[in-house]
């Protein structure tokens, strides 16, 4: 009889410690979101991986995480508890939204075709059902896209009202530190500097 494999118990605290690390980052505060977008584009051209570039997800999410309201966005520059999100550019968002609408329309059309054929519907009924279901699901996808766009616009407006838009760039060498600072300083930012922070 085989004995069960014994595994050491790992506490929640050990798991949390295993996920923490010290990062050397360039941090910058932007007055204008378009300047932030331009800076990120230049950072990518300068050789920074997408995983090194982080932005704040939302003020409300950070407030829930920290347990207190944020009056000035600058409070978060050196705050290790900030929930950071990866960068997704406008073109990728547009592609994702289009894929959502098209995917919903496609799935709804296929489902309608399957149901109509199963009930013994003729070709005209199959085409009509597919068009109706696809159109309705496509409209739902467009509505969801607009809803997401409005939510993101509100979030950006809220960040600007609290002081601007923060960007963190993880640097992995002194050369990357120099390049990150040069790019950030060239895009009308405030509070551009390096820091060491636990993540």
Residue pairs with C-beta under 8 A, 6 or more apart in sequence:
20 198
20 199
21 198
21 199
22 196
22 197
22 198
22 199
23 170
23 196
23 197
23 198
23 199
24 170
24 171
24 172
24 177
24 194
24 195
24 196
25 168
25 169
25 170
25 171
25 194
25 195
25 196
25 197
26 168
26 169
26 171
26 177
26 180
26 181
26 184
26 192
26 193
26 194
27 77
27 78
27 166
27 167
27 168
27 169
27 191
27 192
27 193
27 194
27 195
28 39
28 166
28 167
28 169
28 184
28 187
28 189
28 190
28 191
28 192
29 73
29 74
29 77
29 163
29 164
29 165
29 166
29 167
29 189
29 190
29 191
29 192
30 36
30 39
30 164
30 165
30 166
30 167
30 187
30 188
30 189
30 190
31 160
31 164
31 165
31 188
31 189
31 190
32 165
32 188
33 156
33 160
33 165
35 187
35 188
35 189
36 55
36 165
36 167
36 187
37 89
37 90
38 187
39 167
39 183
39 184
39 186
39 187
39 189
40 53
40 87
40 89
40 167
41 89
42 183
42 186
42 187
43 53
43 169
43 180
43 183
44 50
44 53
46 179
46 180
46 183
47 176
47 179
48 169
48 176
48 179
48 180
50 86
50 87
51 86
51 170
52 169
52 170
52 171
52 172
53 86
53 87
53 167
53 168
53 169
53 170
54 84
54 85
54 86
54 87
54 167
54 168
54 169
54 170
55 84
55 85
55 86
55 87
55 165
55 166
55 167
55 168
56 62
56 73
56 76
56 82
56 83
56 84
56 85
56 159
56 165
56 166
57 83
57 84
57 85
58 155
58 158
59 70
59 73
59 155
59 158
59 159
59 162
61 83
62 70
62 76
62 82
62 83
63 69
63 70
65 81
65 82
65 83
66 79
66 81
66 82
70 76
70 162
71 162
72 162
72 163
73 159
73 162
73 163
73 164
73 165
73 166
74 163
74 164
74 191
76 82
76 166
77 166
77 191
77 195
78 195
78 197
80 197
80 198
80 199
84 168
88 96
97 141
97 145
97 148
97 149
100 141
100 144
100 145
101 138
101 141
101 142
101 144
101 145
102 138
102 141
103 141
104 137
104 138
104 140
104 141
105 134
105 135
105 137
105 138
105 141
106 134
107 137
108 133
108 134
108 136
108 137
108 138
109 130
109 131
109 133
109 134
109 137
110 130
111 133
112 129
112 130
112 132
112 133
112 134
113 126
113 129
113 130
115 129
116 125
116 126
116 129
116 130
117 126
121 129
156 165
159 165
159 166
164 190
167 184
167 189
169 180
169 184
171 177
171 180
171 194
177 194
181 192
181 194
184 192
185 192
